[in-house]
Amino acid sequence: MTTIEQPLLNTVEHLGLAGKTVLITGATAGIGRAAVDRFAAAGANVVATGRAEAGLGAIIEASRQHPAGAGQVRVVRCDVACDDDVAHAVGYAVAEFGSLDVAFNNAGTFGRFAPIHQDDEANFDTVIGTNLRGVWSCMRHEVTAMLANGGGSIVNTASVAAHLGHAKSALYSATKHAILGLTKSVALQYADQGIRVNVLSPGSTDTEMLRSIYPDAETINARKRRAPMRRLGEPTELADAALFLASPFSAYVTGQALVADGGVIAGSA
């Protein structure tokens, strides 16, 4: 669990996000969980969403320890594969805080890794439903809210698998490629209407989800060796990258992918 410390508050309070409303999906663990604290530390009011009631409760409990100056935190249960859930979450954010200024569409799933001849429709529906339909549904409702507010910033979590193939799961990689294409296209649609849309592409990051599919130490060490920086990313590091893309510090950036992967797609070291 991450916490907000005063030095962090002092660092991020000038990011131009104080008083802004931020919606974060997939907020109960990993990068999304770290992002809740990072955005709150920047003074933003955060609406954190996820499917796990226990995880949402833990977010509220942790927010009670945030220092003075941090933004407010609210939680909403939301399955991004369900359009009604997404509509409710966006509507709640606007009703609670008056606008939607930033969205970090971070919810995602690896699904079941399998070569394509051993894959099945159920896995297809799960991975496409969460990773691609979820981002599409979120942006559809978020853009509507942002147009009413005069603009905003959307950050969609993809992966290094949006830039490379993924031998263990063609399906997972396909959804991340699709998120990149969807992001670029939506960025073009609204570039002259005050809405920026960008992608965050993490490499291997030390999250619960990563360790659930790579549970043994040797595989984790292999992931570390694959990166020229010879380590996994930290959730807070990826959350900080999302913070940059969401903030006015990237005001002239739209339709782009920020790859934070320790150098993996740069080439061999």
TORKOL-4160 file (C-alpha; in steps of 0.2 Angstrom, whole numbers, padded with zeros to 4 digits, m for minus):
269
<pt num="1" X="0000" Y="0000" Z="0000"/>
<pt num="2" X="0007" Y="0017" Z="m0005"/>
<pt num="3" X="0006" Y="0032" Z="0006"/>
<pt num="4" X="0007" Y="0051" Z="0004"/>
<pt num="5" X="0022" Y="0059" Z="0013"/>
<pt num="6" X="0024" Y="0078" Z="0015"/>
<pt num="7" X="0039" Y="0079" Z="0003"/>
<pt num="8" X="0029" Y="0072" Z="m0011"/>
<pt num="9" X="0015" Y="0084" Z="m0007"/>
<pt num="10" X="0027" Y="0098" Z="m0009"/>
<pt num="11" X="0034" Y="0091" Z="m0025"/>
<pt num="12" X="0018" Y="0088" Z="m0035"/>
<pt num="13" X="0007" Y="0103" Z="m0028"/>
<pt num="14" X="0013" Y="0114" Z="m0043"/>
<pt num="15" X="0007" Y="0102" Z="m0056"/>
<pt num="16" X="m0009" Y="0112" Z="m0060"/>
<pt num="17" X="m0021" Y="0098" Z="m0054"/>
<pt num="18" X="m0027" Y="0105" Z="m0038"/>
<pt num="19" X="m0045" Y="0105" Z="m0037"/>
<pt num="20" X="m0047" Y="0095" Z="m0053"/>
<pt num="21" X="m0058" Y="0080" Z="m0054"/>
<pt num="22" X="m0049" Y="0063" Z="m0058"/>
<pt num="23" X="m0057" Y="0047" Z="m0062"/>
<pt num="24" X="m0046" Y="0031" Z="m0061"/>
<pt num="25" X="m0051" Y="0014" Z="m0066"/>
<pt num="26" X="m0043" Y="m0002" Z="m0060"/>
<pt num="27" X="m0038" Y="0008" Z="m0044"/>
<pt num="28" X="m0038" Y="m0006" Z="m0031"/>
<pt num="29" X="m0021" Y="m0012" Z="m0035"/>
<pt num="30" X="m0004" Y="m0009" Z="m0044"/>
<pt num="31" X="m0002" Y="0006" Z="m0054"/>
<pt num="32" X="m0020" Y="0012" Z="m0052"/>
<pt num="33" X="m0018" Y="0011" Z="m0033"/>
<pt num="34" X="m0002" Y="0021" Z="m0033"/>
<pt num="35" X="m0011" Y="0034" Z="m0044"/>
<pt num="36" X="m0024" Y="0037" Z="m0032"/>
<pt num="37" X="m0012" Y="0043" Z="m0019"/>
<pt num="38" X="m0001" Y="0052" Z="m0032"/>
<pt num="39" X="m0016" Y="0062" Z="m0039"/>
<pt num="40" X="m0023" Y="0066" Z="m0022"/>
<pt num="41" X="m0006" Y="0072" Z="m0017"/>
<pt num="42" X="m0007" Y="0084" Z="m0032"/>
<pt num="43" X="m0023" Y="0091" Z="m0024"/>
<pt num="44" X="m0034" Y="0083" Z="m0036"/>
<pt num="45" X="m0051" Y="0076" Z="m0031"/>
<pt num="46" X="m0050" Y="0057" Z="m0035"/>
<pt num="47" X="m0064" Y="0045" Z="m0039"/>
<pt num="48" X="m0057" Y="0028" Z="m0038"/>
<pt num="49" X="m0065" Y="0013" Z="m0046"/>
<pt num="50" X="m0063" Y="m0005" Z="m0046"/>
<pt num="51" X="m0073" Y="m0022" Z="m0045"/>
<pt num="52" X="m0066" Y="m0027" Z="m0028"/>
<pt num="53" X="m0076" Y="m0020" Z="m0013"/>
<pt num="54" X="m0062" Y="m0024" Z="m0001"/>
<pt num="55" X="m0050" Y="m0015" Z="m0012"/>
<pt num="56" X="m0061" Y="0000" Z="m0013"/>
<pt num="57" X="m0063" Y="0000" Z="0006"/>
<pt num="58" X="m0044" Y="0000" Z="0008"/>
<pt num="59" X="m0043" Y="0015" Z="m0003"/>
<pt num="60" X="m0055" Y="0025" Z="0009"/>
<pt num="61" X="m0046" Y="0019" Z="0024"/>
<pt num="62" X="m0029" Y="0024" Z="0018"/>
<pt num="63" X="m0036" Y="0041" Z="0012"/>
<pt num="64" X="m0040" Y="0046" Z="0030"/>
<pt num="65" X="m0021" Y="0046" Z="0033"/>
<pt num="66" X="m0018" Y="0059" Z="0019"/>
<pt num="67" X="m0010" Y="0075" Z="0025"/>
<pt num="68" X="m0018" Y="0092" Z="0024"/>
<pt num="69" X="m0018" Y="0099" Z="0006"/>
<pt num="70" X="m0022" Y="0082" Z="m0002"/>
<pt num="71" X="m0037" Y="0081" Z="m0013"/>
<pt num="72" X="m0053" Y="0071" Z="m0008"/>
<pt num="73" X="m0055" Y="0053" Z="m0012"/>
<pt num="74" X="m0071" Y="0044" Z="m0016"/>
<pt num="75" X="m0074" Y="0026" Z="m0023"/>
<pt num="76" X="m0087" Y="0018" Z="m0034"/>
<pt num="77" X="m0088" Y="0000" Z="m0039"/>
<pt num="78" X="m0086" Y="m0002" Z="m0058"/>
<pt num="79" X="m0083" Y="m0016" Z="m0070"/>
<pt num="80" X="m0077" Y="m0007" Z="m0086"/>
<pt num="81" X="m0084" Y="m0021" Z="m0097"/>
<pt num="82" X="m0101" Y="m0015" Z="m0091"/>
<pt num="83" X="m0106" Y="0001" Z="m0100"/>
<pt num="84" X="m0119" Y="0005" Z="m0087"/>
<pt num="85" X="m0106" Y="0004" Z="m0073"/>
<pt num="86" X="m0095" Y="0016" Z="m0083"/>
<pt num="87" X="m0109" Y="0028" Z="m0086"/>
<pt num="88" X="m0113" Y="0028" Z="m0067"/>
<pt num="89" X="m0095" Y="0031" Z="m0062"/>
<pt num="90" X="m0093" Y="0046" Z="m0074"/>
<pt num="91" X="m0109" Y="0053" Z="m0068"/>
<pt num="92" X="m0105" Y="0051" Z="m0050"/>
<pt num="93" X="m0088" Y="0060" Z="m0053"/>
<pt num="94" X="m0097" Y="0075" Z="m0061"/>
<pt num="95" X="m0111" Y="0075" Z="m0048"/>
<pt num="96" X="m0099" Y="0074" Z="m0033"/>
<pt num="97" X="m0086" Y="0087" Z="m0039"/>
<pt num="98" X="m0095" Y="0097" Z="m0053"/>
<pt num="99" X="m0084" Y="0091" Z="m0068"/>
<pt num="100" X="m0073" Y="0078" Z="m0075"/>
<pt num="101" X="m0055" Y="0085" Z="m0079"/>
<pt num="102" X="m0044" Y="0070" Z="m0080"/>
<pt num="103" X="m0047" Y="0051" Z="m0083"/>
<pt num="104" X="m0034" Y="0038" Z="m0081"/>
<pt num="105" X="m0041" Y="0022" Z="m0089"/>
<pt num="106" X="m0030" Y="0009" Z="m0081"/>
<pt num="107" X="m0041" Y="m0006" Z="m0078"/>
<pt num="108" X="m0035" Y="m0021" Z="m0088"/>
<pt num="109" X="m0032" Y="m0040" Z="m0088"/>
<pt num="110" X="m0020" Y="m0052" Z="m0095"/>
<pt num="111" X="m0033" Y="m0065" Z="m0096"/>
<pt num="112" X="m0027" Y="m0083" Z="m0099"/>
<pt num="113" X="m0011" Y="m0085" Z="m0108"/>
<pt num="114" X="m0012" Y="m0098" Z="m0122"/>
<pt num="115" X="m0006" Y="m0100" Z="m0140"/>
<pt num="116" X="m0020" Y="m0095" Z="m0152"/>
<pt num="117" X="m0025" Y="m0113" Z="m0157"/>
<pt num="118" X="m0028" Y="m0117" Z="m0138"/>
<pt num="119" X="m0037" Y="m0101" Z="m0134"/>
<pt num="120" X="m0056" Y="m0100" Z="m0133"/>
<pt num="121" X="m0071" Y="m0088" Z="m0135"/>
<pt num="122" X="m0073" Y="m0085" Z="m0116"/>
<pt num="123" X="m0055" Y="m0079" Z="m0115"/>
<pt num="124" X="m0057" Y="m0068" Z="m0130"/>
<pt num="125" X="m0073" Y="m0060" Z="m0123"/>
<pt num="126" X="m0065" Y="m0057" Z="m0106"/>
<pt num="127" X="m0049" Y="m0049" Z="m0113"/>
<pt num="128" X="m0057" Y="m0039" Z="m0126"/>
<pt num="129" X="m0071" Y="m0034" Z="m0114"/>
<pt num="130" X="m0060" Y="m0027" Z="m0101"/>
<pt num="131" X="m0045" Y="m0021" Z="m0111"/>
<pt num="132" X="m0053" Y="m0014" Z="m0127"/>
<pt num="133" X="m0072" Y="m0012" Z="m0124"/>
<pt num="134" X="m0068" Y="m0005" Z="m0107"/>
<pt num="135" X="m0057" Y="0009" Z="m0113"/>
<pt num="136" X="m0069" Y="0013" Z="m0128"/>
<pt num="137" X="m0084" Y="0014" Z="m0116"/>
<pt num="138" X="m0074" Y="0024" Z="m0103"/>
<pt num="139" X="m0069" Y="0037" Z="m0116"/>
<pt num="140" X="m0086" Y="0038" Z="m0124"/>
<pt num="141" X="m0093" Y="0044" Z="m0107"/>
<pt num="142" X="m0078" Y="0053" Z="m0102"/>
<pt num="143" X="m0077" Y="0064" Z="m0118"/>
<pt num="144" X="m0095" Y="0068" Z="m0116"/>
<pt num="145" X="m0092" Y="0075" Z="m0099"/>
<pt num="146" X="m0076" Y="0084" Z="m0104"/>
<pt num="147" X="m0085" Y="0092" Z="m0119"/>
<pt num="148" X="m0097" Y="0100" Z="m0106"/>
<pt num="149" X="m0083" Y="0106" Z="m0096"/>
<pt num="150" X="m0073" Y="0114" Z="m0110"/>
<pt num="151" X="m0059" Y="0100" Z="m0111"/>
<pt num="152" X="m0049" Y="0088" Z="m0101"/>
<pt num="153" X="m0035" Y="0075" Z="m0102"/>
<pt num="154" X="m0037" Y="0056" Z="m0104"/>
<pt num="155" X="m0023" Y="0043" Z="m0101"/>
<pt num="156" X="m0026" Y="0025" Z="m0107"/>
<pt num="157" X="m0015" Y="0012" Z="m0100"/>
<pt num="158" X="m0008" Y="0000" Z="m0114"/>
<pt num="159" X="0008" Y="m0009" Z="m0112"/>
<pt num="160" X="0025" Y="m0012" Z="m0121"/>
<pt num="161" X="0014" Y="m0026" Z="m0129"/>
<pt num="162" X="0006" Y="m0012" Z="m0139"/>
<pt num="163" X="0023" Y="m0009" Z="m0147"/>
<pt num="164" X="0029" Y="m0027" Z="m0148"/>
<pt num="165" X="0022" Y="m0044" Z="m0151"/>
<pt num="166" X="0018" Y="m0055" Z="m0135"/>
<pt num="167" X="0022" Y="m0074" Z="m0138"/>
<pt num="168" X="0012" Y="m0079" Z="m0123"/>
<pt num="169" X="m0004" Y="m0070" Z="m0128"/>
<pt num="170" X="m0008" Y="m0064" Z="m0145"/>
<pt num="171" X="m0025" Y="m0059" Z="m0138"/>
<pt num="172" X="m0017" Y="m0048" Z="m0124"/>
<pt num="173" X="m0005" Y="m0039" Z="m0136"/>
<pt num="174" X="m0019" Y="m0036" Z="m0149"/>
<pt num="175" X="m0030" Y="m0027" Z="m0136"/>
<pt num="176" X="m0015" Y="m0016" Z="m0132"/>
<pt num="177" X="m0011" Y="m0012" Z="m0150"/>
<pt num="178" X="m0030" Y="m0008" Z="m0152"/>
<pt num="179" X="m0029" Y="0004" Z="m0137"/>
<pt num="180" X="m0015" Y="0013" Z="m0145"/>
<pt num="181" X="m0024" Y="0015" Z="m0162"/>
<pt num="182" X="m0040" Y="0020" Z="m0153"/>
<pt num="183" X="m0031" Y="0033" Z="m0142"/>
<pt num="184" X="m0023" Y="0041" Z="m0158"/>
<pt num="185" X="m0039" Y="0042" Z="m0167"/>
<pt num="186" X="m0049" Y="0049" Z="m0152"/>
<pt num="187" X="m0035" Y="0062" Z="m0149"/>
<pt num="188" X="m0037" Y="0068" Z="m0167"/>
<pt num="189" X="m0056" Y="0069" Z="m0165"/>
<pt num="190" X="m0055" Y="0081" Z="m0151"/>
<pt num="191" X="m0038" Y="0090" Z="m0152"/>
<pt num="192" X="m0046" Y="0106" Z="m0156"/>
<pt num="193" X="m0059" Y="0105" Z="m0143"/>
<pt num="194" X="m0048" Y="0105" Z="m0128"/>
<pt num="195" X="m0047" Y="0086" Z="m0125"/>
<pt num="196" X="m0030" Y="0078" Z="m0125"/>
<pt num="197" X="m0029" Y="0059" Z="m0126"/>
<pt num="198" X="m0013" Y="0049" Z="m0123"/>
<pt num="199" X="m0006" Y="0032" Z="m0119"/>
<pt num="200" X="0005" Y="0026" Z="m0105"/>
<pt num="201" X="0014" Y="0010" Z="m0110"/>
<pt num="202" X="0022" Y="0001" Z="m0095"/>
<pt num="203" X="0035" Y="m0012" Z="m0095"/>
<pt num="204" X="0036" Y="m0026" Z="m0082"/>
<pt num="205" X="0030" Y="m0017" Z="m0066"/>
<pt num="206" X="0030" Y="m0025" Z="m0049"/>
<pt num="207" X="0012" Y="m0027" Z="m0046"/>
<pt num="208" X="0000" Y="m0041" Z="m0040"/>
<pt num="209" X="m0006" Y="m0044" Z="m0057"/>
<pt num="210" X="0012" Y="m0047" Z="m0064"/>
<pt num="211" X="0017" Y="m0059" Z="m0049"/>
<pt num="212" X="0000" Y="m0068" Z="m0052"/>
<pt num="213" X="0006" Y="m0074" Z="m0069"/>
<pt num="214" X="0025" Y="m0075" Z="m0065"/>
<pt num="215" X="0024" Y="m0082" Z="m0047"/>
<pt num="216" X="0042" Y="m0089" Z="m0047"/>
<pt num="217" X="0057" Y="m0079" Z="m0043"/>
<pt num="218" X="0067" Y="m0086" Z="m0058"/>
<pt num="219" X="0054" Y="m0079" Z="m0070"/>
<pt num="220" X="0053" Y="m0062" Z="m0061"/>
<pt num="221" X="0072" Y="m0061" Z="m0062"/>
<pt num="222" X="0071" Y="m0065" Z="m0080"/>
<pt num="223" X="0060" Y="m0050" Z="m0083"/>
<pt num="224" X="0072" Y="m0040" Z="m0073"/>
<pt num="225" X="0086" Y="m0045" Z="m0084"/>
<pt num="226" X="0076" Y="m0042" Z="m0100"/>
<pt num="227" X="0076" Y="m0023" Z="m0096"/>
<pt num="228" X="0092" Y="m0013" Z="m0099"/>
<pt num="229" X="0089" Y="m0005" Z="m0082"/>
<pt num="230" X="0089" Y="m0023" Z="m0074"/>
<pt num="231" X="0074" Y="m0021" Z="m0063"/>
<pt num="232" X="0055" Y="m0020" Z="m0063"/>
<pt num="233" X="0046" Y="m0004" Z="m0063"/>
<pt num="234" X="0038" Y="0002" Z="m0047"/>
<pt num="235" X="0019" Y="0006" Z="m0047"/>
<pt num="236" X="0023" Y="0024" Z="m0041"/>
<pt num="237" X="0035" Y="0027" Z="m0056"/>
<pt num="238" X="0021" Y="0023" Z="m0068"/>
<pt num="239" X="0008" Y="0033" Z="m0058"/>
<pt num="240" X="0020" Y="0048" Z="m0059"/>
<pt num="241" X="0021" Y="0046" Z="m0078"/>
<pt num="242" X="0002" Y="0046" Z="m0079"/>
<pt num="243" X="0002" Y="0061" Z="m0068"/>
<pt num="244" X="0014" Y="0070" Z="m0081"/>
<pt num="245" X="0002" Y="0065" Z="m0095"/>
<pt num="246" X="m0013" Y="0071" Z="m0086"/>
<pt num="247" X="m0006" Y="0088" Z="m0081"/>
<pt num="248" X="m0003" Y="0105" Z="m0089"/>
<pt num="249" X="0015" Y="0100" Z="m0090"/>
<pt num="250" X="0011" Y="0090" Z="m0106"/>
<pt num="251" X="m0001" Y="0103" Z="m0113"/>
<pt num="252" X="0005" Y="0101" Z="m0131"/>
<pt num="253" X="0005" Y="0082" Z="m0130"/>
<pt num="254" X="m0009" Y="0072" Z="m0138"/>
<pt num="255" X="m0011" Y="0056" Z="m0147"/>
<pt num="256" X="0006" Y="0050" Z="m0140"/>
<pt num="257" X="0012" Y="0035" Z="m0131"/>
<pt num="258" X="0024" Y="0037" Z="m0116"/>
<pt num="259" X="0034" Y="0020" Z="m0114"/>
<pt num="260" X="0040" Y="0017" Z="m0097"/>
<pt num="261" X="0049" Y="0001" Z="m0098"/>
<pt num="262" X="0067" Y="0002" Z="m0092"/>
<pt num="263" X="0073" Y="0003" Z="m0110"/>
<pt num="264" X="0065" Y="m0014" Z="m0116"/>
<pt num="265" X="0059" Y="m0008" Z="m0133"/>
<pt num="266" X="0074" Y="0003" Z="m0136"/>
<pt num="267" X="0084" Y="m0012" Z="m0141"/>
<pt num="268" X="0097" Y="m0024" Z="m0134"/>
<pt num="269" X="0109" Y="m0018" Z="m0121"/>
